[in-house]
Amino acid sequence: MPGTYAGCILRVNLTEGRIEKERPSEEVLRTYIGGRGLGSYYLWRMMDPTADPFSPENPLIFATGPLTGTPAPTGGRYMVLCKSPLTGLIACSNSGGKFGAELKAAGYDMVVFEGEAREPVYLFIQDDRVELRPAEHLWGLDTHETTDRLLEEIGDERARVACIGPAGENRVRLACVINDKHRAAGRSGVGAVMGAKKLKAIVVRGTRRPEAPDKQVFMDFIRQKLGILEKNPVTGEGLPRLGTKVLDSIINENGLYPTRNFQTGVFDSTHEVSGEALVEKGYLKKNRGCYACPIKCARVTELPTRSKGEGPEYESGWAYGACCGVKDLIAVTEANFLCNRLGLDTISAGVTIACAMELYEKGYLPKEDLGPGPELHFGSSEAILYYTEAMAYRRGLGDKLAEGSLRLARAYGHPELSMSVKGQELPAYDPRGAQGHALGYATSNRGGCHVRAYLISPEILGVPEKLDPQSTEGKAQWVKIFQDLTAVIDSIGLCLFTSFALSVEDYRDLLSAATGFDYTVEEMMTCGERIWNLERLFNLRAGMDPSQDTLPKRMLEEPMPEGPNKGAVVRLSEMLPEYYRVRGWDETGQPTPDKLKALGLA
Amino acid sequence: MPGTYAGCILRVNLTEGRIEKERPSEEVLRTYIGGRGLGSYYLWRMMDPTADPFSPENPLIFATGPLTGTPAPTGGRYMVLCKSPLTGLIACSNSGGKFGAELKAAGYDMVVFEGEAREPVYLFIQDDRVELRPAEHLWGLDTHETTDRLLEEIGDERARVACIGPAGENRVRLACVINDKHRAAGRSGVGAVMGAKKLKAIVVRGTRRPEAPDKQVFMDFIRQKLGILEKNPVTGEGLPRLGTKVLDSIINENGLYPTRNFQTGVFDSTHEVSGEALVEKGYLKKNRGCYACPIKCARVTELPTRSKGEGPEYESGWAYGACCGVKDLIAVTEANFLCNRLGLDTISAGVTIACAMELYEKGYLPKEDLGPGPELHFGSSEAILYYTEAMAYRRGLGDKLAEGSLRLARAYGHPELSMSVKGQELPAYDPRGAQGHALGYATSNRGGCHVRAYLISPEILGVPEKLDPQSTEGKAQWVKIFQDLTAVIDSIGLCLFTSFALSVEDYRDLLSAATGFDYTVEEMMTCGERIWNLERLFNLRAGMDPSQDTLPKRMLEEPMPEGPNKGAVVRLSEMLPEYYRVRGWDETGQPTPDKLKALGLA
C-alpha cells in the first residue's frame, strides 16, 4: 500500500454486528486522495441518495486523509460523511484533535458504518482488535461523561474517543460528533445520523505510525512548510495569539459581523465578546494545538463560574454572541461548552436560537409556546443557555428548535427568517459584505458554510491578494478555485488554516511525498474538482433543485442598514451564471456530460 | 454538666499553637444559654472592643447552642462570632448544615480561637483528639476543593468541614465561613477574620450525642413541636415547597422588593427569577434539610450549564437578581454558587456590586477603573459573575469592591449610595415598605440585617398577626420583642424559621427539657434582652455612635417611586425615641445603669 495510507478500510455492519476489513484500490486512492474525497466516493457507491438520512440505508463514514497521523503540520484531521438530516444533501464534517491520527495509527484509513444497531453500541478499536460492544450504560450521558467512562472502562488513557451526546441520541438535526471532548465534526447533523444508528462512540487506540516512502524527503518538506507557516502573519502570529477569535474585531469593523439574526452587520458590543476581551478578562488560560499542529489556535478557557473547557472559537462565539445579540462573554462561552457536552453544532444551534428570537420579537412565535422558558429576547444570556439544553433534549419549544432554523421558521409561517442555505445555517460573515463569499455560500454543496470557499481571505483579509469585496467581477473563478483546493486539503487530511500560508505547490509536495503518487499540481487540483462535482451529483440525485443555489431573501433584497456596507445586497445574479460556466455546468446548474467525462464521473 | 451541653469549651491559641479545654460554669450557661449569647459573653470578656478586627486580639468563636446536635427540630445551628471587619462592631453569623451538630457530637459547646498562626493551619477534631495541622497545601483552594481535600486527607467522609475560600484568605470584608460546602455563616466578614488568623478550616468528627436529663420528656416535646411545625402554613408548606424563594413574588407584589440598588421596590422581571421560576424552568432538582430539620428549605439546583449546587436562597437570588437588575436566573444562581465556592456573603457581595452599578451609571465610577472588566450596567449577567470573582481575589476594581459598599461609595465620593446600616449591606426588603422592619434595620447590633427583628412576618406575612406596615405605632415594642426572642433562638441553637410556628412557650419547653434548667418564659426572654444589651455595650465600647442607628438617606428622604408604597419614606424619627424608651435606654441611646443592673451587666 502506498506510503502513509493505512491500506485498510473497516466496514462495520451495525444491523448484523459484522465487522470486515477491505483494501482500497490504489487507483481509487490516487483519484480521490482520501478523507472527504474517498468518503464521498464510498457514499456515492454505497447508497441511494434519495434514502432517508435516518434510515439504515444511510452509511456513516469516518475518514482520514493520507497525511492524517503523519508529522505533516496539522496532520490530524478526520471527516464524518453521510447524507445530512439537516439539508438532505451530502454531509462532510471535518474535525481536529487527536482522534483522527489515532484511527490512522490503529491501521485504518476509514471506518464505514452501515445499517443500524438494535441496542446502543460503541466500537472498540485497538490496532487489529475491533469489537462492537454494548453501550446501554453510556446512553444519555454527555460527551465528557461518555469519554471519561470509556477511557476508564478500557483502562487506557491514551485512547481517543469520538462520540455523540444527548443531541445525537435524540436525532436533533443540529447534532455533531465530538472527539477529544472539545473538537467537533460539527455541521449538517452528522451526530443525529450516528444517534439513529444507536452508535454512541468509537474508542480507538493505535500504535502504528504511517511511514512515507522516502522518509527523508517527506521530513524535509515538512520542515520547509513549517517554516512557511511560522513566518506567515496569520498562521504564525494572528491565530496563535487570539485563535480564530482574532476575527471578531476585524469582521465587525468591516461591517459584516452578522448581528441579531443578520438584521445588521455591526455589533456595538463586539469589544465585550472579542478575542481580545477573552484574553483581557482573563478567561483564556492557554492555547492548545491539535495533532502535529504548529498553529495551536485552540483556546483553553476557564470562567469565573469555574467552568472549564475549550472555546469559544470565532464562529461559536459569534453564533451565541452577536447573532443572538448577547454581549455576555461568560454566557457565550458557557453556551459553547454546553454544545460540546450535549453534542450540538454551535453555529446551527446559535443561529437557530437567533431565528427564534426574531420570530418571537416580531410576534410570530407566541409567548405560550415558550412554556416556562425565559423570554426569547435578543441579548438574553439565560435564553441562549436554556434553549440550547431544551433543544438537545427536545423539551418544549426545544423540540421545534431541534429541527433547525428553516423547519422552525416554516412552522411559524416565516421561512424567510431562517438564515440558511439549503437548510443549513449561515456562519459568521454577512454575505452582503463580501460578494465572492456570498457566492460561496449559495453554491456550497453542504449548504450555508464558510469552509467550502473562504473568500473572506482575499476579500477582507487580503490573502493571498486583496480583492474588492463589493465587486462581483471574477469572483466565480475565485470561488471555483477555492472550492476545489479546499476539497483537496480536506481529502489530504490537513487543516484548512494552512491555506493562509501554503500554496498549491506546497500541498502537492506533501501529498506526493507522503503517498509516493507523483502528483502534478494539475492532477491534484483535478481531484478537487472531481470531488466537488461528485458531491454535486449526489445532491442532484438526492433531489436538490439548482434553484437552491441561492441565499435568504434578506441577503438579496434587504440593504445592509448601517456600517461600511450600508445599502449593499448580494448581487448573486451577477455571479451565478458565470459560476456555472466556469464549472463547466449548463445554465441550469447541471454538470455537462463532457465535464463529467473529463473527470471520470461518467 | 447540665443536659445537652457538651460541657467543654475548646480554646485554641493560634499564635502559640496551644490547645486547652475548659469547663463553662453552669451559672454562665443559664445566664447566656449558649450560641450567640455564650459567644458574645466570651467575646466581651476576652477582648478590648476597640482592637483592630484583623489583629490577633480579635478572637474568633464557633459556638453551638444547647439544642444543637439534639433531635429538636432544626437543632443543627452554630454561630461564628468576632469583631466584624465590615462594621467594626460585634459579629454573630448563624449557619445550618451539619457542621454544628458534629462539633457538639465531638464534645464541644464552643471553639475559641485566639492569636494568629504564622503559616496556614487547620484544626482537626475527632472527639477528644484535637490537633492544629499545616494547611499550606489548602491555601488558595476554594471551599469545595478544600472540603473534598480535607475529607480525603483524613479518610473519613462522615466528618464535617467549615472553611474559608479565597475571599477569606484575602481579607475581603464580605467574606464568610462556609460549612458543608453550601451553608454559610455569611454576614459581617467573619471569614476575613478567619483568613487573618491563617485558619483555613475546621474539620470535625464526633461520635457522642447530647442527652437530655429526662429523655422521655424531651422527646415528647420534640414530637409536639414537630406537629406544630408541620401544620403551620409557612414551615409546613410554603418553605418546604419553594424554600425561602417563596418570598420573591410576595415581597414584589407588596412593593418592597429592592430593585437596582434600592432605587425602587418593584422589579418587573420577578417572574423570571422567582422561586416559582426556579421550579418551572427545571433548575430545582430537590429539597434538602439541615441537621434534624423537618422544613427542608434548602434547594438543590442544577443549571443548563451543568453547574450543581445549593441555592439560590431568597436573599442571594435577590441580591444578584433584582438588586443588580438582573433577570437571568442562570447567572444569578451561578453567582450564588460562586460566592459559596469563593467564600463570599451573597447579600453584601450582591449589594456592593449593585452599588458599583449605580456609581457607574451615574458617572461617579469612571470607565477606566473597570480595567478589562465588563461594563457595570444594571442587568448585566456577566458583570455580576466577573466582579464577584474579582472581589474575592481583590483584582482590579475588585480590590475596592472587597471593602464593601460603604467604603466603595465613599472612595467615589458618594457614600449615600451605599445601601447599608453601620457599614453592613441591607437585605431584600425595602424598609420604605415596612416601618417596623425599618426600625429593626436601624437598630440591629450587627448593622443592616433582617434576622435580628424580622418584622416582615407581622407587617407583610401577617404572622403571628397582621400589622399595618406603614404604621409606626407600637412598632418599637414589637421590634424589641423580636430582637430579644431572636437572641434566644440563636442562643438555643435552633433555626429562626421555627419562629413562624413556635411560641415563646414552645422554646421554653425545649430549652428547659434539654438543659434541665427550669426556665420561665420571663427568665428566658430576659436572657434575650441581656444578650441584646451586651452586644450594644460591645458596640458602644468599640466606638459606635448611636447616631449610627439610622438608615441610608434614600430610605429617609427619597419617596418610593412606584407600587403599593409609592410616596413612602421611613419615618424613623417617629419610632427611634420610643424604641430607646422601651429598651430602658436614655434618649441618646445609652443603656441606663438601672437597666444594666437589672440584667446583671453592671
HADDOCK unambig.tbl for C-alpha pairs under 7 A between the chains (distance, minus, plus):
assign (segid A and resid 272 and name CA) (segid B and resid 374 and name CA) 6.57 0.50 0.50
assign (segid A and resid 280 and name CA) (segid B and resid 372 and name CA) 5.59 0.50 0.50
assign (segid A and resid 281 and name CA) (segid B and resid 372 and name CA) 5.52 0.50 0.50
assign (segid A and resid 281 and name CA) (segid B and resid 373 and name CA) 5.92 0.50 0.50
assign (segid A and resid 304 and name CA) (segid B and resid 385 and name CA) 6.20 0.50 0.50
assign (segid A and resid 304 and name CA) (segid B and resid 386 and name CA) 6.07 0.50 0.50
assign (segid A and resid 304 and name CA) (segid B and resid 389 and name CA) 5.93 0.50 0.50
assign (segid A and resid 305 and name CA) (segid B and resid 334 and name CA) 6.28 0.50 0.50
assign (segid A and resid 305 and name CA) (segid B and resid 338 and name CA) 6.06 0.50 0.50
assign (segid A and resid 305 and name CA) (segid B and resid 385 and name CA) 6.98 0.50 0.50
assign (segid A and resid 328 and name CA) (segid B and resid 381 and name CA) 6.75 0.50 0.50
assign (segid A and resid 328 and name CA) (segid B and resid 382 and name CA) 5.20 0.50 0.50
assign (segid A and resid 329 and name CA) (segid B and resid 382 and name CA) 6.85 0.50 0.50
assign (segid A and resid 330 and name CA) (segid B and resid 382 and name CA) 5.92 0.50 0.50
assign (segid A and resid 334 and name CA) (segid B and resid 305 and name CA) 6.27 0.50 0.50
assign (segid A and resid 338 and name CA) (segid B and resid 305 and name CA) 6.08 0.50 0.50
assign (segid A and resid 372 and name CA) (segid B and resid 280 and name CA) 5.61 0.50 0.50
assign (segid A and resid 372 and name CA) (segid B and resid 281 and name CA) 5.51 0.50 0.50
assign (segid A and resid 373 and name CA) (segid B and resid 281 and name CA) 5.91 0.50 0.50
assign (segid A and resid 374 and name CA) (segid B and resid 272 and name CA) 6.63 0.50 0.50
assign (segid A and resid 381 and name CA) (segid B and resid 328 and name CA) 6.76 0.50 0.50
assign (segid A and resid 382 and name CA) (segid B and resid 328 and name CA) 5.22 0.50 0.50
assign (segid A and resid 382 and name CA) (segid B and resid 329 and name CA) 6.85 0.50 0.50
assign (segid A and resid 382 and name CA) (segid B and resid 330 and name CA) 5.90 0.50 0.50
assign (segid A and resid 385 and name CA) (segid B and resid 304 and name CA) 6.19 0.50 0.50
assign (segid A and resid 385 and name CA) (segid B and resid 305 and name CA) 6.95 0.50 0.50
assign (segid A and resid 386 and name CA) (segid B and resid 304 and name CA) 6.04 0.50 0.50
assign (segid A and resid 389 and name CA) (segid B and resid 304 and name CA) 5.93 0.50 0.50
